[in-house]
Amino acid sequence: MKYGRAVKISGTGMYVPPRVVTNDELAKLMDTSDEWIQQRSGIKERRYVDDDTSPTDLAEKACLAAMEKAGVTGADIDLLVVATLSPEHFFPGNSAFLQERLGMGTAPAMDVRCQCTGFLYALNVGELFVSSGQYERVLVVGVEIHSRGVEFATRGRDVAVLFGDGAGAVLLEPATEENQGFLSMRLHAQGKHADKLWVDAPGMAHAPTMITNDMLEEGMQFPKMDGRFVFKNAVTRMPEVIREGLAESNVSIDDVDFFLFHQANMRINEFVGSQLKVPPEKTYNNIQKYGNSSAASIPICLAECVDSGKIKRGDLVAMTGFGSGFTWGTALVRF
């Protein structure tokens, strides 16, 4: 970027649990159908963890894959940034448990909690630390376990059918090639819409205790979403922030080799692509097989595209997301 030194993504990695859960399987638990889910979201199946798997287990596998590609070990990492809305425990953050698992000694670790835009926020944090020269290597990972936090009943179907579990990671280092690195990063938030997609309880806003039996019976511990309102804002904000990033970098839509959109809803991504007139061959979607893995969705897409050769060194990649908060953002990077 125009300050400090250029930063590259030197390694990518992802992991999803092996258990596949189809729409037909969910239809046995709530009033829904494969046709209903596919029409509204494009999702055919998603991945769920088993009872013995934690967020740290998923994140570790994704991180190790990214570290192997970059040729580093935990001892080489100067900072760990974990984007997640899936707390391993109420505190400390997931980063503490992952930092120990990766063998990072006393290197710092932090959580970033910006939901479906969390990876982009965390990526910006990591990029700034490397660009400033404070750290040489920053590991950024998005990880989610949604399958333990949604309501598997008709009351919760509008949200429950959308989400899946998984993790994706990138390693950031100083760029070594000319023109390599981040061209722009644009982040936004609009807190007045926080309750349009949220989990109300448990929380310290509630007195005299953060959760009660009445709250549990009302289902306040499960996510609630105003789907139409979220859709309307997503298809407005995502093209908007992409254009911001392109203008800041003085490049055009045609200059971008690949677009990676957050995997919340196939209909959102199709709408955004059509607004920007992005050719389908310049995009990639995996929501049909993984569902929405929130902070993990963009790095999972990136890792799959790198592994398959869809994204190659030198490609200009735009990664864009929108989520609860509301938060949204885009990263334009020369891979």
Phi, psi and omega in degrees: 000182188280002174235149176064201182263156180290148184234136180244161169268109186265347179202145177231151178203155178209160175205135171233146180294155186287339185287120178263129179242116183273167175298323180297325178294319178292328180297341177281345184255345185205168180280088179204181180206162177302316181297316181298315182292315182295320181299321186271337187227338186083002183275133176253326181202170177211172180251137176237146176284162171270180186292341185262005186253134180248168173305323179296323178299314179295312183297321180301315181295318178295318180295316180298323178295316179294319180294321179297318179296326180273351178073038181231165174243176179301327181293342181272350187270132183267338182202139175245129177237119182249121175262123183194152168243013183247086184291130174297319173216168182301318168200153002285181182290166180302331182299328180297315182289323179289321179303316178294317182298326183275355179069046184268010179064238178248020177297144184292154179214142181214156172258144172239124186244085178231029171054229187291344174261006187302320181297319181293320175298315180294323178297319178296319177301311181296318181297320180294321179296319180287318180300323182288341183092359180292323179229150178268323183225125177236129178260124181242128182224139171251131183215140178214141163239103180267336190295342177263002186233012178245161184264111181274068178205165183303324178302327184253012189297325184300332178260318188301325185285348188272334197256152176219176184252148177169178180211146175218146186219155172223150172251131180253136178215166174301139181293147181245348181246150178295138180072004177276145174125188184279127176271321179200155170220126181236125181232145179216163173210155178214087189293343181295345178255019185303324184273008175278341176207100188198169168244116187288321185218155004287156179187155183282358173285344182265137179231149006275355180222158188287345178207141178230167177299322178297319178298317179298318179295327178283349181079025182290347178276358180254150180294142176237144184216135168270089191302315181296319181292318178297315180301312182301317180289321181298315183285348174269312187286324183295309175299323180301312183286330174297316179296324176301312181296320179295318180295318179298326183268355180060044175232165182251170175305318183294335180286339182281128181277330184207139178245127175244114179260146173306139186267073178263321185197126181300326181293324175297312183294322177295319180295314179298315179301319181290323178298321182273354184059044178273125178299139181306328181290350177263009179233166179214132177231138174230013181299332181297335181248343182241345188069196180267112178256026174048242185297343181271346192292315181293312179294331174295314177302314181299313181298318180294321180291323177292314182297326182273352180087005177293325175247127184236163177305133181097346179288145174266119188241133175250121179247125189223139180215164177212140180194190182306144180142311340297147171229151175201162182181173177212148174235127178249114188225137173274105187288000000 
